[in-house]
Amino acid sequence: MELEIGTAQVGDACVVTIAGEVDIYTSPALKSALAAATADGCKLLVVDLDRVGFIDSSGLGVLVGALRRAREAGGDMRVVSGHETVGRILRITGLDRVFSLHATLDEALGA
């Protein structure tokens, strides 16, 4: 399955919306999109995984790297994950305690 990535500026936040499956084949495109958003000076990066049905360890690594880059640049990252499968993976790996998780995009932008 292909990965669709969209980016938008919403106020002070850069929103990266992802749809599809994030795996070893698609994670490099996600990494590029997240790195570009951080390089563009976004202080708040919101990663919307609401339309992601699957994410593997390579995708999780990309998210952890994006969080690190955002914080090193003096910003932060929030993750939208309303999909049960992705939420379960984040809980199993303990990343639900690392990321600022939100059920909706509006919630993430308003937090």
C-alpha positions, 0 to 999 in steps of 0.5 A: 500500500502506498503512503500519502503524506500531506503537510499544512501550516495551521497557525504556528503548527506544521501538520503532517497528515499521513494515510496508508501503512508506514513500514520499511518501504514507506518510512523514508518518505515519512522521515523526509517529510518530517525532517523538512517540516522541522527544517522549515522552522516549525516549532510545533509539529503535529503528526496526524496518524489517524488514517494510518492502519499499520506502523512497524518499527521503522516507522516508530523509529522515524517518529522518535527521530522527529521528536528528537529533532523537534526538541533539539530545535526548541520545539515539540511534537504531538501525535494524533492517533485515533486508530486502535491498531496504531494506538495499541502498537504505541502502548505495547512499545511504551511510546504512548508515554514518550509522545504527546498523544491526542485523539483528534487533530483539533485536540492536538492543535489546542493542547 
